[in-house]
Every structure is written in structure tokens, then in C-alpha cells.
Amino acid sequence: CLEKYFPGVRWGFQDLLDELQLESSTCLNQSCCSGTFFQRNLITRAQFSAINERNLSEMNQQAEIAFFSCNGCYNSLLRGRDFLKNAEVRVKTQDILNSVSKNIDGERYPGMYNILENPKLKLVHDLDFLYLIRNEVLNTLKFDLRDLKVAVHYGCHYLNLSRDKKTLDSYLGSKTKFEELIELFGGVPVDYQERESCCGWGASQLLINPREALKVTYNKLKSA
């Protein structure tokens, strides 16, 4: 998860919410989204969906909006829901949820989780939220990006995600949000040849071909 490697992303976003006087909380009963395990073929689609459906159920009890800084986690929640459109996966997913009997503290709760038909929870990526309130963010800035040249990387799990982008305009628009924010905050977006190339952090390739994966990362950084 992104926040494991870069915890400042999470705390920076939390500080912004506090600055804007927006109430927020952390769901303590959620688990890993399991995206890495699924990408490495270690779990089935039903197991993947069940893990994310349980997380969704926990967050749905606590909030109306869930923010995601990690592209992979954001993708996993939406992808898990997408898999439920398959009848066989849906039945197996509910069977797995029915078997969940204990929470982290050991308290028993058989039959607590069911696939949510119409969850109230809205799944929102941090970037989309920041873009939506960009003018409010601008007014709270303590430091700007004055004349700083910035090369961006969106990540394939964000750009290639079509489930929450219903029209071509909304999909293409996502490819400019980062640059627009940089310009708004005084920076200078820099275009580079490997802008939309892979970052090299593919879950499977990182294990199978680690040196080749590292080369992909190196080429991207060198290009920027």
C-alpha cells in the first residue's frame, strides 16, 4: 500500500482535512485490500471480493465518504464490486462472508456480513477530492510551488480505471487534474517521454523479474 512506503501522504491529507475543519476518522476494523495477493494469483476473485466487501461494510457503518490515497486500494474496492456482477463469484463471495466469525478482538459475529446492494459510502480518490476543492486548498496554503518544475505520475490503477469514469470526457479529464493543481499552486508541470509508462512496481513482475522491473523504474525517473 502506498501509505506503508510513504506515510506522509496519509498524514499530509489528514492535516489538510483538519485545516479545512472537516471531520474524519479511521476505520480500525478494515484490513489490507489484498490487491497484491490477487495480482500474484494467490487468491480467487471470490476471496478478493469478500475481503473488499467486508472492508466496505465496515466503512459503510462509519462514514458516508471514504478517501483513498493508494491507487491499488481504490482500484481493489471498485474491482471487487465489479466481480460481483458474475453470479458464481457473487454466491461464493457471500459464502465466504458467512464464514467470518471473529473480529480482530476475538468477538464473535457469525452472519454479520452481507453483500451490500446499495451502500451509502462513496469511494473517492484523494486526487479527485483535492481537485474538487482546489480553490479552498489554495486559500489554506502555507507554502506554494513557486516556479518549481514538477513531473507527475498518476499510476495505471488510477488512469486505467474505467469503472467510475462513465464518459470519455471524464476519463481524459483525469489526465490533466494533477497538472492543473500544480499550476494553480504556482508550479510548472513538466512533460516527459515516459509520462504514461509503467512505474515498474507491477506486483507479479516485482517477484518474477525484479531486475527488469527496476530498470523500468529507472528509465521513468531518468526520463523525468
N, C-alpha and C positions, 0 to 999 in steps of 0.2 A: 504494500500500500504506500502511496506517495507520502503520507504523513509519518510513516515509520522512518523514512530516509530524510525527510525534510519537515520536521515537526514545527518549524517556524511558520509554515504555510497555515497550519491549523490555528496556532496562537495569534498570528497576524490577523486572520479573518475574525477570530473571536474578539480581538481588541477593537477591530472596526465596528463590529456589532455593538460592543459596549459604548463606543464613542457616539454611535448613532442612537443610543438608548433603545436598542432593540433587544427584547428579552429572548434568551436562548438557553438551551440545556443540552446535556449529553445523554444519550440513551445507553445506560450501563449494561443492559441485557442483550445488546446486539453482539454479533460475532463477526469474524472475518467474512467477507463476501464470497470467498472460495474461488474467485476468478482464476487465480494462478493454478489451483488444483484442476479446474475444469480444462484449462488450456493445455495442461500436461496430460490430459486423458486419465486422470486419477479418480475422477468421479463421473457419474452419469448425468444426463440432463435433468432427470427427476431429482437426484440428490442435490444438484446445483440449485434447482428451482426451490426445493424445500428449504435449503439454508437461507436463501434470499427472501423467501416468503415469510419465514419465521422472523427475520430481521425487520421486514416491512410491517409485520403485525405488531412487533414491539414498539417500533417508532410511531405507528399509527395511533397507538394508545396515548402517546405522549405529546404529539405535536401535529400541526397542520402543514408544515413545510419541513423538508429535510434537505440540508445543504451538503453538497459533495465537492471536496477539493480534488479527490482522486478520480481520474478518468475511468480507471478499472472498476472501482466500486459503483460509480454512476452507471456504467455500462452493464454491470452484473445485475443490478436491481431491475433494470429495464429488460435485459435479455432473459432473465429468469421468468418474468411475467410473460414475455413473448412466447417462451417454450410452452406455457400452459395452454396455448391455443391448440396444441396437439392433445387429443383425447387420452391417448395412452399415457403420455407424460403427466397429464393432469391427475389421473387416477393414482399413478404411482407416487406422485408428489404428496397427495393427500394421505396416502397410506403411511408415508414416512413421517409426516406431521402428526398423525395419530399415534405414532410410536414414541414421540417425545414425551418423557415422563418426569424429568427433573430439570430445574433451572440451575444456575451457577451455584447457588447457595444450598442446593440439595433438596429444596422444597418440591414436593410432587405436584404435578398438574396435568394428569392424563386428559387428553382430548381438548387441550386449551387452544391449539392452533388449527385454524381452518383457512383454506384459500380465500382471500378477500375478494369479493366480487366488485365492490366499488369503494376502495379505500379513500378516505378523505385526504390522506397525505399526498402532497405534491412534491415530486422529486426535482430538485433544482441544482444545477451545476453552479459552483461559485462564480465562474466567469460570466455566466448569463445573468446572475443576480447583480454582480458588480456593474455590468453594462447597463442593466435596467435602472440602477440608482446612481449612475456615473456622476451626475451633477451634484448630488448630495455628498458623494465621496470627495469630489473636487473641493467642496467647501470645508471639508474636515482635514485636508492635507496639511501635515506639518512640514514635510519635505517633498519637493517635486522632482521631476526627472529632467530638469532644465538642460537641454542640448545633449543629453546622454543618448548615445546610439544603442538601440536595443534590437536584437534579433529574437524572434519569437518561435516557439514550438508549441503547437496546440496538442498534439498527440492523436494517434489514429483512433483511439477509443472515443474521442470526442468528435473529431471531424467526420468519421465514417459512420457515426451513429445516426441512422435514419428513422428510428422508431419514434423519436419525439420531434422530428422535423418533417412536417406533413407536406410542405411545398418546396419547390426548387429554390424560391427566394429565401426561405428561412434557412435552407441548408447552405447556400452560398454566402448568406449574410454572416454565418458563423465564422467564416474565414477572414473576416475583417474586424471583428469585435476587439481582439487583442490590440491590433494596430491603432484602432480608434481611441482606445483607452490610453495608450502610450502617448499619442499626440495630444490628447486632452490634458494629460498630466505634465506636458512640456518636453517629452522625449522625442526622439527621431527614430521611427521604425526603419529597420534595415532589411532589404530583401536579399536573399542569398540562394544559391543554386539548390541546396539540399533542404530548402524550407519545408517541403511536404514529404520528405523522405522519412523512412523508419528511424527511430531513435536507437535501435539495436537492442532494446530491452524486451524482445519477444520471449515470453515465458518458456516456451519449448526450446527455442534456439539458444537461449542462455545456458541451457544444460547440455544440449547436443553439440553445439558448435560455439563454445564460449569465446574463442579467439576471433572467429569470424564476426560474431555479434559485437565484440569490442571494436573491431575495425569499422563497422557501420557507424557506431557512436563517434569514433574518432573522425571519420570523414565528415559527419554532420557538424561537429564542433569546429573542425578546421575550415569548413566552408563558411560558417558564420563569422 
